[in-house]
């Protein structure tokens, strides 16, 4: 009688691992991806790389990214750390929702042709 209970307990523990540990790893990757994308965009803002910045946004946002908007954003973004901008990230293989340290949504990243693109103009 002890052996079947041990097997059942092992199956329960394995199931718990699958449902708890594996999503935790996925969320760590999600946060790392979000920080990498936003860090790159912050660097592009700070260097005034309008063309490079446009490439990191969805097509519907690209026309809004202008020299003037990037210059204005450099003043604001320069005062914030990446940890303030990207405090949490949730999502899956196709979409990541990024929240700031203050709890506000920063942007949503969409995976388009294997590349993460911001779907909102998070700097203004």
C-alpha positions as CSV (number, residue, x, y, z in Angstrom):
1,X,0.0,0.0,0.0
2,X,2.9,2.4,0.6
3,X,4.4,2.0,-2.9
4,X,1.2,3.2,-4.7
5,X,0.9,6.3,-2.5
6,X,4.6,7.1,-3.1
7,X,4.0,6.9,-6.8
8,X,0.9,9.1,-6.5
9,X,2.9,11.6,-4.4
10,X,5.7,11.6,-7.0
11,X,3.2,12.3,-9.8
12,X,1.6,15.1,-7.8
13,X,5.0,16.7,-7.1
14,X,6.0,16.4,-10.8
15,X,2.7,18.0,-11.8
16,X,3.3,20.8,-9.4
17,X,6.7,21.4,-10.8
18,X,5.4,21.5,-14.4
19,X,2.7,24.0,-13.5
20,X,4.8,26.2,-11.1
21,X,8.5,26.0,-12.1
22,X,8.2,26.1,-15.8
23,X,6.0,29.2,-16.1
24,X,8.4,30.9,-13.7
25,X,11.3,30.3,-16.1
26,X,9.2,31.6,-19.0
27,X,8.3,34.8,-17.1
28,X,12.0,35.3,-16.4
29,X,12.7,35.1,-20.1
30,X,9.8,37.4,-20.8
31,X,11.2,40.0,-18.4
32,X,14.7,39.6,-19.9
33,X,13.3,40.0,-23.4
34,X,11.3,43.1,-22.4
35,X,14.3,44.7,-20.7
36,X,16.5,44.0,-23.7
37,X,14.1,45.6,-26.2
38,X,13.4,48.7,-24.1
39,X,17.1,49.1,-23.2
40,X,17.9,49.1,-26.9
41,X,15.2,51.6,-27.6
42,X,16.4,53.9,-24.8
43,X,19.9,53.8,-26.2
44,X,18.5,54.7,-29.6
45,X,16.6,57.6,-28.1
46,X,19.7,58.8,-26.3
47,X,21.7,58.7,-29.5
48,X,18.9,60.2,-31.7
49,X,18.7,57.1,-33.9
50,X,15.3,57.8,-35.4
51,X,15.6,55.2,-38.2
52,X,16.7,52.5,-35.8
53,X,14.0,53.3,-33.3
54,X,11.3,53.2,-36.0
55,X,12.5,49.6,-36.9
56,X,11.6,48.6,-33.3
57,X,8.0,49.6,-33.5
58,X,5.0,48.3,-35.3
59,X,4.1,49.8,-38.7
60,X,1.2,51.8,-37.2
61,X,3.5,53.5,-34.7
62,X,6.4,54.3,-37.0
63,X,5.0,57.5,-38.5
64,X,4.8,59.0,-35.0
65,X,8.5,58.6,-34.4
66,X,10.0,61.8,-35.6
67,X,13.2,63.7,-34.9
68,X,11.3,66.2,-32.7
69,X,9.6,63.3,-30.7
70,X,12.9,61.6,-30.1
71,X,14.7,64.8,-29.0
72,X,11.9,65.5,-26.5
73,X,11.9,61.9,-25.3
74,X,15.7,62.0,-24.6
75,X,15.1,64.5,-21.8
76,X,12.5,62.3,-20.1
77,X,14.0,58.9,-20.7
78,X,17.4,60.0,-19.6
79,X,16.1,60.5,-16.1
80,X,14.7,56.9,-15.7
81,X,16.4,53.6,-15.1
82,X,15.5,50.5,-17.1
83,X,14.2,49.0,-13.8
84,X,11.7,51.9,-13.5
85,X,10.6,51.5,-17.1
86,X,10.4,47.7,-17.1
87,X,9.4,46.5,-13.6
88,X,7.4,43.5,-14.8
89,X,6.5,41.7,-18.0
90,X,3.9,39.1,-18.7
91,X,3.1,37.3,-21.9
92,X,3.9,34.4,-24.1
93,X,5.8,33.7,-27.4
94,X,3.8,36.3,-29.3
95,X,3.0,39.2,-26.9
96,X,4.5,40.8,-23.9
97,X,2.8,43.4,-21.7
98,X,5.3,45.6,-19.9
99,X,4.4,47.5,-16.7
100,X,6.5,50.2,-15.1
101,X,7.6,50.4,-11.5
102,X,4.7,52.8,-10.8
103,X,2.2,50.2,-12.0
104,X,1.3,51.9,-15.3
105,X,1.5,50.0,-18.6
106,X,4.6,51.0,-20.6
107,X,3.8,49.2,-23.8
108,X,2.9,45.9,-25.4
109,X,5.5,44.1,-27.5
110,X,4.4,42.0,-30.4
111,X,6.5,39.3,-32.1
112,X,6.5,40.1,-35.8
113,X,8.7,38.0,-38.1
114,X,10.7,36.8,-35.2
115,X,11.4,40.3,-33.8
116,X,9.8,42.0,-30.8
117,X,8.2,45.3,-31.8
118,X,6.6,47.9,-29.5
119,X,2.9,48.5,-30.3
120,X,2.5,51.8,-28.5
121,X,4.6,54.9,-28.5
122,X,5.7,54.6,-24.9
123,X,7.8,57.8,-24.9
124,X,6.2,61.2,-25.5
